[in-house]
Amino acid sequence: MVTKEEVEGEITSSAEIENEETENFYHDIKLLVDKGQEPIRIDKFLVNRVERISRTKFRIAADAGCVTVNNNIVKANYKVQPGDQIHVLVARPFDHLDLAPENIPLDIMFEDEDLLILNKSPNIVVHPGVGNYSGTLVNALLYHYKNLPSYADQELKPGIVHRLDKETSGVMVIAKNEYAMAHLAKQFEMRTMKRKYVTLVWGDVEKDEGRIEGNIGRHPRERKWMTVFPDGDEGKHAATNYKVLERFGYVTLVECKLETGRTHQIRVHMKYLGHTVFNDERYGGNKILKGTIFSKYKQFVHNCFELCPRQALHAKSLGIVHPRTGEELYFEKELPDDMAALVDKWRAYMSERMNREEED
């Protein structure tokens, strides 16, 4: 029997939107069938081997293509054979919490019987944790939707497929049933979801476009930080593609496209590149990292911090395959007011600076 603790020890984050994303939302189970195992249905085999996951959930995972044997997708009626290598991705529940539904408005971009596409506001936590048991997106979902995946059996995991950091704004997908949740989990694992972010970073990024690759893991001393392990000896593989959108001398507007989804990936990779996200308090972006020593400039930057009092990071777009129809869907949300105003302010500063240089 595989215990809950053993399964959790095998969890591999398929994608953790920025931020991440899914590290606490799925079991990534890998099993080797014993030599003496008699042929039985794989859903029955799994429920006998893995605690606290129902046979129904394994069947749903199989229907969504999330059960493979020897790297081949199988259905729930497949009969296991000795030596089979089984890989299953199945949604896992949140720890039980006494959560209260809260009437928090949702900015809905798209909705049907399977999916909910939201524009997440900045400064809202996606799911509860220590010290955050109210005011979260989960509390809002419990109020607006009574039958999201796993809510009916009190597992309190209402459709969360991935997450964005508290201060990050932008596009998120919510699964409205178990099948959609399993199907989306597979898309994260296969890295077929298309995700683009826009961020304002400190400094003048040297190349117009590039790729950042470096394992990301927990910082050895500062446990609230993530860091890059360039030698690959620790952490998990991470890759980010970036493209410069606009230059403002001391800061740069950048588009980032995720290949993987690790905790704080864009924030950590851009800092590793030498361009910390603007006003990212955790990683030091809330200080003046580039520019002049003049008091007028310092006041200008201080005003920018007040204009956008959070890390300047926005999940601009999300591309997925609809779990039921197979249609490719694409959703995009332009910069929210605070980031748009911040970019405009830097654009005006750069224009004024260039005019002064021309006059000189």
Helices and strands as residue ranges (DSSP letters): H 4-9, E 26-32, H 42-49, H 55-63, E 67-69, E 72-73, E 85-91, E 108-111, E 115-120, H 137-144, E 169-175, H 178-190, E 194-202, E 209-213, E 215-218, E 226-229, E 239-247, E 251-258, H 265-273, H 295-307, E 313-321, E 328-332, H 337-359
